[in-house]
Amino acid sequence: MIQARIGWRRVGGITAVQAAITLCWVIYAFYLPELLVDLGYRRELAIILLNLENLLEVAIEPLFGGLSDRTQSQLGTRLPWIGLGVVLSAALLLFLPFLTWLGSPSSAWRWLLPVLAVAWAAAMAIFRSPTLVLLGRAAPTPQLPLAAAALTLVEQLVGALRFTAYTFILSLGPLFTFAIGSLALLVAAAVLRVVTPPDPPDPEPRRSLPTLNWRAVVLFVGTGIALATALRFSLAALGQTAAQWLGDERAGLGLLVFSTLAALCALPAGKLATRTGNTRAMAAGAVATGLLILAVCFAPSLRLARSPTPPSVRFQPHSEWCGALRARPSTARARWTGPGSVFWRFGRRFQLF
């Protein structure tokens, strides 16, 4: 029996889009508070905007996932929705820094910044589900965890830039940096288009959607919520632990090494999931992650017994997300790829500010 192989060219195109998405969010997280302050807003408004953006994503990702399912059935491709979302996102991202040139704290232009920031996040949500579901066509179901591990690897490596590149990115200036993010989105979408030719449309469009496994949907969403919640509370402890054991000056480097090692574990974890089964690998990863979170949370107490410095002085606000075994289950439709991943990303983005 011939075993189907992973289409690594398609996986590479999907990974390029995911890397561009992560890069844009890193840039956005670094600069949004600064842009808000330049136009007379309080820095805390960034947190409010982030919460609003994630609430919108909960509705937008399944909506456009369903629309892309219909386009896939009729035209044999999801690229129209992906292209629409990428073009809108690139244009809005590039326009955000221009508002600081056009406006001032006393001008009417300042009111456009929060509106366009939310609009940009909504545009980013348009093409995420249609892009992720392409992974199911790039790899057979038994090999899907390994293909998904490639996404985790690149996404984690790009996200690790926030530890050591914060000063460098800010030194480039908002216009040039946002232009880099916009260009990365457009180039990644072009690569995805080249490696993803359209499929033949369905000769007989389905009159009704296939029955959903609601138990699996609830479990997937619940897992996303649980991981995001655990992530949010453990990240502070991770940054604090790094500062206490390595010192304030080397804490960022320590977190960078941690994040890089976690990223490198993605491919072995994906390979393990293909051999043992996705369900078993996810269960083992969840247990291991929980134990490691407990270890990270209790590690500072061991150091505090010998440290005269209060923990509040050494707290690092920009700590990174812990590595976990993330093997996405195979899904047939893009409509339901969004909700669980939205809650997962919420825990990560909340820490960016």
C-alpha positions in Angstrom: 0.0 0.0 0.0 1.4 3.3 -1.1 1.4 5.9 1.7 0.3 9.4 0.8 3.0 12.1 1.3 2.9 15.6 2.6 2.7 18.3 0.0 5.5 20.4 1.5 5.2 23.1 -1.2 1.7 23.8 -0.1 2.7 23.5 3.6 5.4 26.0 2.9 2.9 28.5 1.3 0.5 28.1 4.3 3.5 28.5 6.7 4.6 31.7 4.9 1.1 33.2 5.5 1.1 32.2 9.1 4.6 33.7 9.6 3.5 36.9 8.0 0.4 37.0 10.3 2.6 36.5 13.4 5.1 39.2 12.2 2.3 41.7 11.6 0.9 41.1 15.1 4.3 41.5 16.7 4.7 44.9 14.9 1.2 45.9 15.7 1.6 45.1 19.4 4.9 47.0 19.6 3.6 50.2 18.0 -0.1 50.4 18.8 0.5 51.9 22.3 3.0 54.4 20.9 0.6 55.4 18.1 -2.2 55.9 20.6 -0.1 58.0 22.9 1.1 60.2 19.9 -2.6 61.0 19.1 -3.5 61.8 22.7 -5.0 58.5 23.9 -4.0 56.6 27.0 -1.8 53.6 26.6 -4.4 51.4 28.3 -6.7 51.8 25.3 -4.6 49.2 23.6 -5.9 46.5 26.0 -9.5 47.6 25.3 -8.9 47.4 21.5 -7.3 44.0 21.9 -10.4 42.6 23.7 -12.7 44.0 21.1 -10.7 42.6 18.3 -10.7 39.1 19.7 -14.5 39.3 20.3 -14.9 40.2 16.6 -12.7 37.4 15.5 -14.9 34.8 17.3 -17.7 35.8 14.9 -15.6 36.7 11.8 -13.5 33.6 11.4 -16.4 31.1 11.3 -18.4 33.4 9.1 -15.7 33.8 6.4 -14.7 30.1 6.9 -18.2 29.2 5.8 -18.1 31.6 2.9 -14.8 30.1 1.7 -16.4 26.6 1.9 -19.0 27.8 -0.5 -16.4 29.3 -2.8 -14.4 26.1 -2.7 -17.5 24.1 -3.7 -18.4 26.4 -6.5 -15.0 27.6 -7.9 -12.6 24.9 -6.5 -10.5 27.5 -4.6 -10.6 29.6 -1.4 -8.0 32.1 -2.7 -10.5 34.9 -3.5 -11.3 35.3 0.2 -7.7 34.9 1.2 -6.7 37.5 -1.4 -9.4 39.9 -0.2 -8.3 39.6 3.4 -4.6 40.0 2.7 -5.1 43.1 0.5 -7.3 44.8 3.1 -5.0 43.9 5.9 -1.9 45.1 4.1 -3.6 48.4 3.1 -5.0 49.1 6.6 -1.7 48.2 8.3 0.2 50.6 6.0 -2.3 53.4 6.7 -2.1 53.2 10.5 1.3 55.1 10.9 0.2 57.7 8.4 -2.5 58.9 10.9 0.2 60.1 13.2 1.5 62.4 10.4 -2.0 63.5 9.3 -3.4 64.1 12.8 -2.6 65.5 16.2 -4.2 65.1 19.6 -6.5 68.0 18.8 -7.5 67.0 15.2 -10.3 64.9 13.9 -7.9 62.4 12.4 -7.2 61.0 15.8 -10.6 59.3 16.0 -9.7 57.2 12.9 -6.9 55.3 14.7 -9.0 53.1 17.0 -11.5 52.5 14.2 -8.9 51.5 11.7 -7.0 49.3 14.3 -10.2 47.3 14.9 -10.9 47.2 11.1 -7.4 45.9 10.5 -7.8 43.1 13.0 -11.2 42.2 11.4 -9.5 42.0 8.0 -6.8 39.7 9.4 -9.5 37.4 10.6 -11.1 37.1 7.1 -8.4 34.9 5.6 -7.1 32.9 8.6 -9.6 30.1 8.6 -9.6 29.7 4.8 -5.8 29.5 4.9 -5.6 27.0 7.8 -8.1 24.6 6.2 -5.8 24.3 3.2 -3.5 22.3 5.4 -6.0 19.4 5.2 -5.4 19.3 1.4 -1.7 19.5 1.8 -1.3 16.5 4.0 -3.1 13.2 4.5 -4.9 12.8 7.8 -2.3 10.6 9.5 0.5 13.1 8.5 -1.5 16.2 9.4 0.1 16.7 12.9 3.6 16.8 11.3 2.4 19.4 8.7 0.8 21.4 11.5 4.1 21.2 13.5 5.8 23.2 10.7 3.3 26.0 11.2 4.0 26.0 14.9 7.7 26.0 14.4 7.8 29.0 12.1 5.1 30.9 14.1 7.0 30.4 17.3 10.3 31.5 15.8 8.8 34.7 14.3 7.0 35.4 17.6 10.3 35.1 19.5 11.5 38.3 17.9 9.7 40.3 20.6 12.3 39.4 23.2 15.5 40.8 21.5 14.2 42.9 18.6 11.9 45.3 20.5 14.4 48.2 20.5 15.5 47.4 17.0 12.0 47.4 15.6 11.1 50.6 17.3 14.3 52.2 16.0 13.2 51.6 12.4 10.2 53.9 12.8 6.5 53.0 12.3 6.2 53.7 8.6 9.1 51.5 7.5 8.2 48.7 10.0 4.5 48.6 9.0 5.6 48.6 5.3 7.7 45.5 6.0 4.6 43.8 7.6 2.4 44.7 4.7 4.9 43.5 2.1 5.4 40.3 4.0 1.6 39.6 3.8 1.5 40.3 0.1 4.5 38.2 -0.7 3.2 35.3 1.4 -0.2 35.4 -0.3 1.5 35.4 -3.7 3.6 32.3 -2.7 0.4 30.6 -1.5 -1.3 31.3 -4.7 1.6 29.8 -6.7 1.7 26.6 -4.7 -2.1 26.1 -4.4 -3.7 25.6 -7.8 -7.5 25.5 -7.9 -9.2 22.2 -7.6 -12.1 21.1 -9.9 -15.4 22.5 -8.6 -17.9 20.1 -7.3 -20.1 18.8 -10.2 -23.1 18.7 -7.8 -23.0 21.3 -5.1 -24.1 20.0 -1.7 -27.6 21.0 -0.8 -27.0 20.6 2.9 -23.9 20.7 5.1 -22.6 17.5 6.6 -23.5 16.8 10.2 -21.1 18.4 12.6 -19.6 16.5 15.5 -20.7 19.0 18.1 -18.9 17.0 20.9 -15.6 17.5 19.0 -16.4 21.2 18.3 -17.1 21.8 22.0 -14.0 19.9 23.0 -11.8 21.8 20.6 -13.1 25.2 21.7 -12.9 24.2 25.4 -9.3 23.2 24.9 -8.5 26.5 23.3 -10.1 28.4 26.2 -8.3 26.3 28.8 -4.9 26.7 27.1 -5.3 30.4 26.7 -6.3 30.8 30.4 -3.4 28.7 31.6 -1.1 30.6 29.3 -2.2 34.0 30.5 -1.5 33.2 34.1 1.7 31.3 33.5 3.4 33.8 31.3 3.8 36.3 34.1 5.4 33.6 36.3 7.7 32.6 33.4 9.0 36.1 32.9 9.4 36.6 36.6 11.3 33.3 36.9 13.7 34.3 34.1 14.4 37.6 35.7 15.1 36.1 39.1 17.4 33.3 37.8 19.1 35.2 35.0 18.9 38.8 36.0 17.0 41.6 34.4 19.6 42.2 31.7 19.6 38.6 30.5 16.0 37.7 31.1 15.0 38.6 27.5 17.8 36.4 26.1 16.7 33.6 28.4 13.1 33.8 27.1 14.3 33.9 23.6 16.3 30.7 24.1 13.2 29.1 25.8 10.9 30.1 22.9 13.4 28.8 20.3 13.8 25.5 22.1 10.0 25.2 22.3 9.7 25.9 18.6 12.3 23.3 17.8 10.3 20.7 19.8 7.3 21.2 17.4 8.6 18.9 14.6 9.6 16.0 16.9 6.2 16.4 18.6 4.4 16.3 15.2 6.4 13.3 14.2 5.4 11.6 17.5 1.8 12.4 16.9 1.8 10.8 13.5 3.1 7.6 15.1 1.1 7.4 18.3 -2.1 9.1 17.1 -3.2 12.7 17.4 -5.5 12.2 20.3 -2.9 10.4 22.5 -0.3 13.0 21.6 -2.6 15.9 22.5 -3.5 14.3 25.8 0.1 13.7 26.7 1.0 17.2 25.6 -1.7 18.7 27.8 -0.6 16.7 30.8 3.1 17.6 30.3 2.2 21.3 29.7 0.1 21.4 32.9 3.0 19.9 34.9 5.5 22.4 33.4 3.2 25.3 34.1 3.1 24.3 37.8 6.9 24.0 37.8 7.2 27.5 36.3 4.7 29.0 38.7 6.4 27.5 41.8 10.0 28.0 40.7 10.1 31.7 41.8 9.3 30.7 45.4 12.5 28.6 45.5 14.6 31.6 44.4 12.8 34.1 46.6 13.9 32.3 49.7 17.4 33.4 48.8 16.7 36.7 47.0 16.4 40.0 48.7 14.7 41.6 45.7 10.9 41.8 45.8 9.2 40.0 42.9 7.5 43.1 41.6 10.8 44.7 40.8 11.9 41.8 38.6 8.6 41.2 36.8 8.9 41.1 33.0 5.8 42.3 31.2 6.7 40.9 27.8 6.9 37.2 28.5 6.4 34.6 25.8 3.9 31.8 25.5 4.9 28.3 26.7 5.5 25.6 24.3 2.9 22.9 24.0 2.1 19.9 21.7 -0.2 21.5 19.2 -1.4 19.1 16.6 -4.5 20.5 15.0 -7.2 17.9 14.3 -8.2 17.3 10.8 -11.2 19.3 9.7 -13.2 19.2 6.5 -14.6 22.7 6.6 -13.0 26.1 7.2 -16.1 27.3 9.1 -15.1 25.5 12.3 -11.3 26.0 12.3 -11.6 29.4 13.9 -13.2 29.4 17.4 -10.7 27.3 19.3 -7.7 29.0 17.8 -9.2 32.4 18.5 -9.2 31.7 22.3 -5.7 30.2 22.0 -4.4 33.4 20.3 -6.2 35.6 22.7 -4.0 34.3 25.6 -0.9 35.0 23.5 -1.8 38.5 22.2 -3.0 39.7 25.6 0.6 39.3 26.8 1.9 41.4 24.0 0.8 44.6 25.7 
